[in-house]
Amino acid sequence: MHNRRQIALAVGALSLAALATVDPPSANVQILTHDSRDASPARFQAAVDLGLASASILVTWTAQRLVR
C-alpha cells in the first residue's frame, strides 16, 4: 500500500512538471491588405491562429479604378 502511494505521488509530480513546461495557447492575428499605397484595395485577408485551431478569411471585391 505504501508503494502505491509513492508511485501515485511520483506520477502526480511528473504530471505537474510536464504541465509547467507547456506554453499556454496564444492568439496570433494577422490582417493583410493588397498594398499599403492602394487607395481602394480589392483584397482583404485576416488569419487567426490559436495553436490548436486556425481560421483564415479572404474577402475580395471589384472596385472601379481611380482615373487621374
PyMOL Python script that loads the backbone (N, CA, C, O; Angstrom):
from pymol import cmd

cmd.read_pdbstr("""\
ATOM      1  N   MET A   1       0.819  -1.194   0.000  1.00  0.00           N
ATOM      2  CA  MET A   1       0.000   0.000   0.000  1.00  0.00           C
ATOM      3  C   MET A   1       0.866   1.262   0.000  1.00  0.00           C
ATOM      4  O   MET A   1       0.551   2.250  -0.664  1.00  0.00           O
ATOM      5  N   HIS A   2       1.953   1.206   0.753  1.00  0.00           N
ATOM      6  CA  HIS A   2       2.872   2.342   0.832  1.00  0.00           C
ATOM      7  C   HIS A   2       3.551   2.589  -0.519  1.00  0.00           C
ATOM      8  O   HIS A   2       3.821   3.732  -0.888  1.00  0.00           O
ATOM      9  N   ASN A   3       3.822   1.505  -1.249  1.00  0.00           N
ATOM     10  CA  ASN A   3       4.458   1.594  -2.563  1.00  0.00           C
ATOM     11  C   ASN A   3       3.528   2.265  -3.576  1.00  0.00           C
ATOM     12  O   ASN A   3       3.979   3.054  -4.406  1.00  0.00           O
ATOM     13  N   ARG A   4       2.241   1.956  -3.510  1.00  0.00           N
ATOM     14  CA  ARG A   4       1.270   2.571  -4.431  1.00  0.00           C
ATOM     15  C   ARG A   4       1.179   4.072  -4.207  1.00  0.00           C
ATOM     16  O   ARG A   4       1.047   4.836  -5.163  1.00  0.00           O
ATOM     17  N   ARG A   5       1.250   4.496  -2.963  1.00  0.00           N
ATOM     18  CA  ARG A   5       1.182   5.915  -2.650  1.00  0.00           C
ATOM     19  C   ARG A   5       2.393   6.654  -3.236  1.00  0.00           C
ATOM     20  O   ARG A   5       2.253   7.746  -3.788  1.00  0.00           O
ATOM     21  N   GLN A   6       3.558   6.060  -3.114  1.00  0.00           N
ATOM     22  CA  GLN A   6       4.757   6.678  -3.667  1.00  0.00           C
ATOM     23  C   GLN A   6       4.680   6.784  -5.189  1.00  0.00           C
ATOM     24  O   GLN A   6       5.082   7.791  -5.771  1.00  0.00           O
ATOM     25  N   ILE A   7       4.163   5.743  -5.822  1.00  0.00           N
ATOM     26  CA  ILE A   7       4.018   5.759  -7.280  1.00  0.00           C
ATOM     27  C   ILE A   7       3.023   6.850  -7.693  1.00  0.00           C
ATOM     28  O   ILE A   7       3.270   7.591  -8.644  1.00  0.00           O
ATOM     29  N   ALA A   8       1.899   6.944  -6.973  1.00  0.00           N
ATOM     30  CA  ALA A   8       0.888   7.956  -7.303  1.00  0.00           C
ATOM     31  C   ALA A   8       1.445   9.362  -7.112  1.00  0.00           C
ATOM     32  O   ALA A   8       1.182  10.245  -7.930  1.00  0.00           O
ATOM     33  N   LEU A   9       2.213   9.583  -6.040  1.00  0.00           N
ATOM     34  CA  LEU A   9       2.816  10.900  -5.821  1.00  0.00           C
ATOM     35  C   LEU A   9       3.847  11.229  -6.897  1.00  0.00           C
ATOM     36  O   LEU A   9       3.933  12.369  -7.354  1.00  0.00           O
ATOM     37  N   ALA A  10       4.625  10.229  -7.299  1.00  0.00           N
ATOM     38  CA  ALA A  10       5.624  10.453  -8.350  1.00  0.00           C
ATOM     39  C   ALA A  10       4.953  10.782  -9.679  1.00  0.00           C
ATOM     40  O   ALA A  10       5.393  11.688 -10.387  1.00  0.00           O
ATOM     41  N   VAL A  11       3.900  10.059 -10.021  1.00  0.00           N
ATOM     42  CA  VAL A  11       3.171  10.317 -11.268  1.00  0.00           C
ATOM     43  C   VAL A  11       2.533  11.709 -11.226  1.00  0.00           C
ATOM     44  O   VAL A  11       2.562  12.434 -12.221  1.00  0.00           O
ATOM     45  N   GLY A  12       1.964  12.079 -10.093  1.00  0.00           N
ATOM     46  CA  GLY A  12       1.365  13.408  -9.951  1.00  0.00           C
ATOM     47  C   GLY A  12       2.398  14.510 -10.087  1.00  0.00           C
ATOM     48  O   GLY A  12       2.147  15.522 -10.742  1.00  0.00           O
ATOM     49  N   ALA A  13       3.555  14.322  -9.476  1.00  0.00           N
ATOM     50  CA  ALA A  13       4.616  15.329  -9.567  1.00  0.00           C
ATOM     51  C   ALA A  13       5.135  15.452 -10.997  1.00  0.00           C
ATOM     52  O   ALA A  13       5.382  16.560 -11.471  1.00  0.00           O
ATOM     53  N   LEU A  14       5.301  14.334 -11.681  1.00  0.00           N
ATOM     54  CA  LEU A  14       5.747  14.379 -13.075  1.00  0.00           C
ATOM     55  C   LEU A  14       4.704  15.033 -13.970  1.00  0.00           C
ATOM     56  O   LEU A  14       5.053  15.757 -14.903  1.00  0.00           O
ATOM     57  N   SER A  15       3.425  14.784 -13.694  1.00  0.00           N
ATOM     58  CA  SER A  15       2.358  15.407 -14.482  1.00  0.00           C
ATOM     59  C   SER A  15       2.364  16.920 -14.299  1.00  0.00           C
ATOM     60  O   SER A  15       2.223  17.667 -15.268  1.00  0.00           O
ATOM     61  N   LEU A  16       2.526  17.373 -13.055  1.00  0.00           N
ATOM     62  CA  LEU A  16       2.588  18.818 -12.808  1.00  0.00           C
ATOM     63  C   LEU A  16       3.815  19.450 -13.451  1.00  0.00           C
ATOM     64  O   LEU A  16       3.743  20.567 -13.964  1.00  0.00           O
ATOM     65  N   ALA A  17       4.928  18.750 -13.426  1.00  0.00           N
ATOM     66  CA  ALA A  17       6.141  19.268 -14.067  1.00  0.00           C
ATOM     67  C   ALA A  17       5.947  19.364 -15.580  1.00  0.00           C
ATOM     68  O   ALA A  17       6.410  20.320 -16.203  1.00  0.00           O
ATOM     69  N   ALA A  18       5.266  18.381 -16.175  1.00  0.00           N
ATOM     70  CA  ALA A  18       5.017  18.414 -17.620  1.00  0.00           C
ATOM     71  C   ALA A  18       4.081  19.570 -17.980  1.00  0.00           C
ATOM     72  O   ALA A  18       4.274  20.229 -19.002  1.00  0.00           O
ATOM     73  N   LEU A  19       3.073  19.816 -17.147  1.00  0.00           N
ATOM     74  CA  LEU A  19       2.155  20.923 -17.416  1.00  0.00           C
ATOM     75  C   LEU A  19       2.846  22.279 -17.265  1.00  0.00           C
ATOM     76  O   LEU A  19       2.484  23.238 -17.947  1.00  0.00           O
ATOM     77  N   ALA A  20       3.824  22.360 -16.387  1.00  0.00           N
ATOM     78  CA  ALA A  20       4.528  23.629 -16.178  1.00  0.00           C
ATOM     79  C   ALA A  20       5.411  23.988 -17.366  1.00  0.00           C
ATOM     80  O   ALA A  20       5.676  25.167 -17.601  1.00  0.00           O
ATOM     81  N   THR A  21       5.865  23.001 -18.111  1.00  0.00           N
ATOM     82  CA  THR A  21       6.761  23.275 -19.235  1.00  0.00           C
ATOM     83  C   THR A  21       6.018  23.590 -20.528  1.00  0.00           C
ATOM     84  O   THR A  21       6.629  24.098 -21.468  1.00  0.00           O
ATOM     85  N   VAL A  22       4.739  23.310 -20.605  1.00  0.00           N
ATOM     86  CA  VAL A  22       3.956  23.537 -21.820  1.00  0.00           C
ATOM     87  C   VAL A  22       3.551  25.004 -21.891  1.00  0.00           C
ATOM     88  O   VAL A  22       3.058  25.564 -20.912  1.00  0.00           O
ATOM     89  N   ASP A  23       3.757  25.624 -23.046  1.00  0.00           N
ATOM     90  CA  ASP A  23       3.345  27.010 -23.246  1.00  0.00           C
ATOM     91  C   ASP A  23       1.831  27.079 -23.387  1.00  0.00           C
ATOM     92  O   ASP A  23       1.233  26.239 -24.060  1.00  0.00           O
ATOM     93  N   PRO A  24       1.209  28.064 -22.765  1.00  0.00           N
ATOM     94  CA  PRO A  24      -0.236  28.206 -22.944  1.00  0.00           C
ATOM     95  C   PRO A  24      -0.541  28.685 -24.360  1.00  0.00           C
ATOM     96  O   PRO A  24       0.270  29.395 -24.955  1.00  0.00           O
ATOM     97  N   PRO A  25      -1.684  28.313 -24.903  1.00  0.00           N
ATOM     98  CA  PRO A  25      -2.021  28.763 -26.260  1.00  0.00           C
ATOM     99  C   PRO A  25      -2.211  30.275 -26.288  1.00  0.00           C
ATOM    100  O   PRO A  25      -2.741  30.863 -25.345  1.00  0.00           O
ATOM    101  N   SER A  26      -1.778  30.886 -27.365  1.00  0.00           N
ATOM    102  CA  SER A  26      -1.929  32.325 -27.532  1.00  0.00           C
ATOM    103  C   SER A  26      -2.434  32.600 -28.938  1.00  0.00           C
ATOM    104  O   SER A  26      -2.174  31.838 -29.869  1.00  0.00           O
ATOM    105  N   ALA A  27      -3.149  33.684 -29.071  1.00  0.00           N
ATOM    106  CA  ALA A  27      -3.730  34.040 -30.365  1.00  0.00           C
ATOM    107  C   ALA A  27      -2.717  34.790 -31.216  1.00  0.00           C
ATOM    108  O   ALA A  27      -1.951  35.611 -30.711  1.00  0.00           O
ATOM    109  N   ASN A  28      -2.724  34.502 -32.499  1.00  0.00           N
ATOM    110  CA  ASN A  28      -1.889  35.195 -33.476  1.00  0.00           C
ATOM    111  C   ASN A  28      -2.834  35.725 -34.547  1.00  0.00           C
ATOM    112  O   ASN A  28      -3.371  34.956 -35.345  1.00  0.00           O
ATOM    113  N   VAL A  29      -3.033  37.032 -34.563  1.00  0.00           N
ATOM    114  CA  VAL A  29      -3.977  37.653 -35.504  1.00  0.00           C
ATOM    115  C   VAL A  29      -3.179  38.451 -36.524  1.00  0.00           C
ATOM    116  O   VAL A  29      -2.328  39.262 -36.160  1.00  0.00           O
ATOM    117  N   GLN A  30      -3.458  38.219 -37.804  1.00  0.00           N
ATOM    118  CA  GLN A  30      -2.794  38.944 -38.882  1.00  0.00           C
ATOM    119  C   GLN A  30      -3.858  39.506 -39.822  1.00  0.00           C
ATOM    120  O   GLN A  30      -4.789  38.805 -40.220  1.00  0.00           O
ATOM    121  N   ILE A  31      -3.702  40.774 -40.166  1.00  0.00           N
ATOM    122  CA  ILE A  31      -4.584  41.410 -41.147  1.00  0.00           C
ATOM    123  C   ILE A  31      -3.706  41.923 -42.279  1.00  0.00           C
ATOM    124  O   ILE A  31      -2.822  42.752 -42.062  1.00  0.00           O
ATOM    125  N   LEU A  32      -3.951  41.431 -43.477  1.00  0.00           N
ATOM    126  CA  LEU A  32      -3.144  41.789 -44.637  1.00  0.00           C
ATOM    127  C   LEU A  32      -4.018  42.481 -45.674  1.00  0.00           C
ATOM    128  O   LEU A  32      -5.138  42.046 -45.939  1.00  0.00           O
ATOM    129  N   THR A  33      -3.507  43.552 -46.257  1.00  0.00           N
ATOM    130  CA  THR A  33      -4.192  44.190 -47.379  1.00  0.00           C
ATOM    131  C   THR A  33      -3.315  44.046 -48.612  1.00  0.00           C
ATOM    132  O   THR A  33      -2.139  43.695 -48.514  1.00  0.00           O
ATOM    133  N   HIS A  34      -3.887  44.317 -49.755  1.00  0.00           N
ATOM    134  CA  HIS A  34      -3.182  44.108 -51.018  1.00  0.00           C
ATOM    135  C   HIS A  34      -1.915  44.954 -51.104  1.00  0.00           C
ATOM    136  O   HIS A  34      -0.833  44.427 -51.366  1.00  0.00           O
ATOM    137  N   ASP A  35      -2.042  46.248 -50.888  1.00  0.00           N
ATOM    138  CA  ASP A  35      -0.904  47.163 -50.974  1.00  0.00           C
ATOM    139  C   ASP A  35      -1.188  48.355 -50.062  1.00  0.00           C
ATOM    140  O   ASP A  35      -2.299  48.884 -50.061  1.00  0.00           O
ATOM    141  N   SER A  36      -0.209  48.771 -49.302  1.00  0.00           N
ATOM    142  CA  SER A  36      -0.428  49.868 -48.352  1.00  0.00           C
ATOM    143  C   SER A  36      -0.664  51.196 -49.070  1.00  0.00           C
ATOM    144  O   SER A  36      -1.288  52.092 -48.502  1.00  0.00           O
ATOM    145  N   ARG A  37      -0.178  51.345 -50.311  1.00  0.00           N
ATOM    146  CA  ARG A  37      -0.347  52.595 -51.051  1.00  0.00           C
ATOM    147  C   ARG A  37      -1.632  52.619 -51.871  1.00  0.00           C
ATOM    148  O   ARG A  37      -1.973  53.654 -52.443  1.00  0.00           O
ATOM    149  N   ASP A  38      -2.339  51.519 -51.937  1.00  0.00           N
ATOM    150  CA  ASP A  38      -3.554  51.432 -52.749  1.00  0.00           C
ATOM    151  C   ASP A  38      -4.697  52.174 -52.047  1.00  0.00           C
ATOM    152  O   ASP A  38      -5.008  51.881 -50.893  1.00  0.00           O
ATOM    153  N   ALA A  39      -5.318  53.127 -52.737  1.00  0.00           N
ATOM    154  CA  ALA A  39      -6.408  53.910 -52.149  1.00  0.00           C
ATOM    155  C   ALA A  39      -7.697  53.102 -52.011  1.00  0.00           C
ATOM    156  O   ALA A  39      -8.491  53.351 -51.105  1.00  0.00           O
ATOM    157  N   SER A  40      -7.904  52.147 -52.896  1.00  0.00           N
ATOM    158  CA  SER A  40      -9.106  51.311 -52.828  1.00  0.00           C
ATOM    159  C   SER A  40      -8.688  49.844 -53.007  1.00  0.00           C
ATOM    160  O   SER A  40      -8.720  49.332 -54.126  1.00  0.00           O
ATOM    161  N   PRO A  41      -8.307  49.181 -51.951  1.00  0.00           N
ATOM    162  CA  PRO A  41      -7.849  47.792 -52.087  1.00  0.00           C
ATOM    163  C   PRO A  41      -8.985  46.866 -52.503  1.00  0.00           C
ATOM    164  O   PRO A  41     -10.141  47.082 -52.137  1.00  0.00           O
ATOM    165  N   ALA A  42      -8.652  45.856 -53.253  1.00  0.00           N
ATOM    166  CA  ALA A  42      -9.640  44.890 -53.716  1.00  0.00           C
ATOM    167  C   ALA A  42      -9.474  43.546 -53.006  1.00  0.00           C
ATOM    168  O   ALA A  42     -10.081  42.548 -53.395  1.00  0.00           O
ATOM    169  N   ARG A  43      -8.661  43.534 -51.981  1.00  0.00           N
ATOM    170  CA  ARG A  43      -8.426  42.276 -51.279  1.00  0.00           C
ATOM    171  C   ARG A  43      -8.167  42.583 -49.803  1.00  0.00           C
ATOM    172  O   ARG A  43      -7.438  43.514 -49.460  1.00  0.00           O
ATOM    173  N   PHE A  44      -8.783  41.777 -48.946  1.00  0.00           N
ATOM    174  CA  PHE A  44      -8.596  41.888 -47.510  1.00  0.00           C
ATOM    175  C   PHE A  44      -8.488  40.471 -46.965  1.00  0.00           C
ATOM    176  O   PHE A  44      -9.341  39.628 -47.241  1.00  0.00           O
ATOM    177  N   GLN A  45      -7.454  40.214 -46.202  1.00  0.00           N
ATOM    178  CA  GLN A  45      -7.223  38.861 -45.695  1.00  0.00           C
ATOM    179  C   GLN A  45      -6.944  38.952 -44.210  1.00  0.00           C
ATOM    180  O   GLN A  45      -6.169  39.799 -43.767  1.00  0.00           O
ATOM    181  N   ALA A  46      -7.579  38.073 -43.437  1.00  0.00           N
ATOM    182  CA  ALA A  46      -7.353  38.013 -41.994  1.00  0.00           C
ATOM    183  C   ALA A  46      -7.132  36.563 -41.602  1.00  0.00           C
ATOM    184  O   ALA A  46      -7.787  35.661 -42.124  1.00  0.00           O
ATOM    185  N   ALA A  47      -6.217  36.347 -40.691  1.00  0.00           N
ATOM    186  CA  ALA A  47      -5.923  34.999 -40.218  1.00  0.00           C
ATOM    187  C   ALA A  47      -5.838  35.013 -38.703  1.00  0.00           C
ATOM    188  O   ALA A  47      -5.258  35.926 -38.113  1.00  0.00           O
ATOM    189  N   VAL A  48      -6.417  33.998 -38.075  1.00  0.00           N
ATOM    190  CA  VAL A  48      -6.365  33.840 -36.627  1.00  0.00           C
ATOM    191  C   VAL A  48      -5.823  32.453 -36.344  1.00  0.00           C
ATOM    192  O   VAL A  48      -6.349  31.456 -36.839  1.00  0.00           O
ATOM    193  N   ASP A  49      -4.776  32.394 -35.550  1.00  0.00           N
ATOM    194  CA  ASP A  49      -4.158  31.120 -35.192  1.00  0.00           C
ATOM    195  C   ASP A  49      -4.158  31.001 -33.676  1.00  0.00           C
ATOM    196  O   ASP A  49      -3.559  31.832 -32.993  1.00  0.00           O
ATOM    197  N   LEU A  50      -4.821  29.979 -33.139  1.00  0.00           N
ATOM    198  CA  LEU A  50      -4.901  29.781 -31.697  1.00  0.00           C
ATOM    199  C   LEU A  50      -4.010  28.653 -31.209  1.00  0.00           C
ATOM    200  O   LEU A  50      -4.059  28.304 -30.029  1.00  0.00           O
ATOM    201  N   GLY A  51      -3.214  28.086 -32.063  1.00  0.00           N
ATOM    202  CA  GLY A  51      -2.339  26.996 -31.663  1.00  0.00           C
ATOM    203  C   GLY A  51      -2.955  25.644 -31.994  1.00  0.00           C
ATOM    204  O   GLY A  51      -2.352  24.850 -32.717  1.00  0.00           O
ATOM    205  N   LEU A  52      -4.141  25.374 -31.478  1.00  0.00           N
ATOM    206  CA  LEU A  52      -4.811  24.108 -31.755  1.00  0.00           C
ATOM    207  C   LEU A  52      -5.700  24.197 -32.992  1.00  0.00           C
ATOM    208  O   LEU A  52      -5.888  23.209 -33.701  1.00  0.00           O
ATOM    209  N   ALA A  53      -6.240  25.376 -33.243  1.00  0.00           N
ATOM    210  CA  ALA A  53      -7.126  25.572 -34.390  1.00  0.00           C
ATOM    211  C   ALA A  53      -6.809  26.915 -35.029  1.00  0.00           C
ATOM    212  O   ALA A  53      -6.351  27.841 -34.360  1.00  0.00           O
ATOM    213  N   SER A  54      -7.054  27.010 -36.315  1.00  0.00           N
ATOM    214  CA  SER A  54      -6.813  28.279 -37.007  1.00  0.00           C
ATOM    215  C   SER A  54      -7.920  28.535 -38.000  1.00  0.00           C
ATOM    216  O   SER A  54      -8.588  27.611 -38.465  1.00  0.00           O
ATOM    217  N   ALA A  55      -8.104  29.792 -38.317  1.00  0.00           N
ATOM    218  CA  ALA A  55      -9.117  30.184 -39.295  1.00  0.00           C
ATOM    219  C   ALA A  55      -8.526  31.277 -40.179  1.00  0.00           C
ATOM    220  O   ALA A  55      -7.748  32.111 -39.718  1.00  0.00           O
ATOM    221  N   SER A  56      -8.901  31.260 -41.437  1.00  0.00           N
ATOM    222  CA  SER A  56      -8.426  32.260 -42.379  1.00  0.00           C
ATOM    223  C   SER A  56      -9.605  32.749 -43.197  1.00  0.00           C
ATOM    224  O   SER A  56     -10.413  31.949 -43.669  1.00  0.00           O
ATOM    225  N   ILE A  57      -9.708  34.057 -43.364  1.00  0.00           N
ATOM    226  CA  ILE A  57     -10.799  34.664 -44.123  1.00  0.00           C
ATOM    227  C   ILE A  57     -10.186  35.517 -45.227  1.00  0.00           C
ATOM    228  O   ILE A  57      -9.313  36.347 -44.970  1.00  0.00           O
ATOM    229  N   LEU A  58     -10.641  35.311 -46.435  1.00  0.00           N
ATOM    230  CA  LEU A  58     -10.177  36.098 -47.583  1.00  0.00           C
ATOM    231  C   LEU A  58     -11.400  36.710 -48.247  1.00  0.00           C
ATOM    232  O   LEU A  58     -12.311  35.996 -48.666  1.00  0.00           O
ATOM    233  N   VAL A  59     -11.418  38.040 -48.341  1.00  0.00           N
ATOM    234  CA  VAL A  59     -12.528  38.760 -48.966  1.00  0.00           C
ATOM    235  C   VAL A  59     -11.963  39.533 -50.143  1.00  0.00           C
ATOM    236  O   VAL A  59     -11.017  40.307 -49.990  1.00  0.00           O
ATOM    237  N   THR A  60     -12.537  39.326 -51.311  1.00  0.00           N
ATOM    238  CA  THR A  60     -12.129  40.080 -52.498  1.00  0.00           C
ATOM    239  C   THR A  60     -13.361  40.736 -53.113  1.00  0.00           C
ATOM    240  O   THR A  60     -14.478  40.243 -52.959  1.00  0.00           O
ATOM    241  N   TRP A  61     -13.153  41.832 -53.799  1.00  0.00           N
ATOM    242  CA  TRP A  61     -14.226  42.521 -54.490  1.00  0.00           C
ATOM    243  C   TRP A  61     -13.650  43.313 -55.647  1.00  0.00           C
ATOM    244  O   TRP A  61     -12.442  43.538 -55.729  1.00  0.00           O
ATOM    245  N   THR A  62     -14.519  43.725 -56.524  1.00  0.00           N
ATOM    246  CA  THR A  62     -14.075  44.546 -57.650  1.00  0.00           C
ATOM    247  C   THR A  62     -14.428  45.999 -57.357  1.00  0.00           C
ATOM    248  O   THR A  62     -15.491  46.295 -56.811  1.00  0.00           O
ATOM    249  N   ALA A  63     -13.541  46.878 -57.719  1.00  0.00           N
ATOM    250  CA  ALA A  63     -13.762  48.306 -57.488  1.00  0.00           C
ATOM    251  C   ALA A  63     -13.352  49.056 -58.742  1.00  0.00           C
ATOM    252  O   ALA A  63     -12.465  48.624 -59.478  1.00  0.00           O
ATOM    253  N   GLN A  64     -13.999  50.170 -58.973  1.00  0.00           N
ATOM    254  CA  GLN A  64     -13.628  50.987 -60.109  1.00  0.00           C
ATOM    255  C   GLN A  64     -12.302  51.667 -59.810  1.00  0.00           C
ATOM    256  O   GLN A  64     -12.074  52.154 -58.703  1.00  0.00           O
ATOM    257  N   ARG A  65     -11.443  51.694 -60.798  1.00  0.00           N
ATOM    258  CA  ARG A  65     -10.132  52.326 -60.638  1.00  0.00           C
ATOM    259  C   ARG A  65     -10.277  53.838 -60.649  1.00  0.00           C
ATOM    260  O   ARG A  65     -11.143  54.382 -61.334  1.00  0.00           O
ATOM    261  N   LEU A  66      -9.443  54.500 -59.900  1.00  0.00           N
ATOM    262  CA  LEU A  66      -9.426  55.954 -59.923  1.00  0.00           C
ATOM    263  C   LEU A  66      -8.734  56.422 -61.198  1.00  0.00           C
ATOM    264  O   LEU A  66      -7.635  55.968 -61.516  1.00  0.00           O
ATOM    265  N   VAL A  67      -9.372  57.315 -61.916  1.00  0.00           N
ATOM    266  CA  VAL A  67      -8.813  57.836 -63.160  1.00  0.00           C
ATOM    267  C   VAL A  67      -8.157  59.167 -62.856  1.00  0.00           C
ATOM    268  O   VAL A  67      -8.777  60.061 -62.280  1.00  0.00           O
ATOM    269  N   ARG A  68      -6.902  59.289 -63.246  1.00  0.00           N
ATOM    270  CA  ARG A  68      -6.179  60.542 -62.988  1.00  0.00           C
ATOM    271  C   ARG A  68      -5.759  61.166 -64.280  1.00  0.00           C
ATOM    272  O   ARG A  68      -5.137  62.228 -64.279  1.00  0.00           O
TER     273      ARG A  68
END
""", "prot")
cmd.dss("prot")
cmd.show_as("cartoon", "prot")
cmd.util.cbc("prot")
cmd.orient("prot")
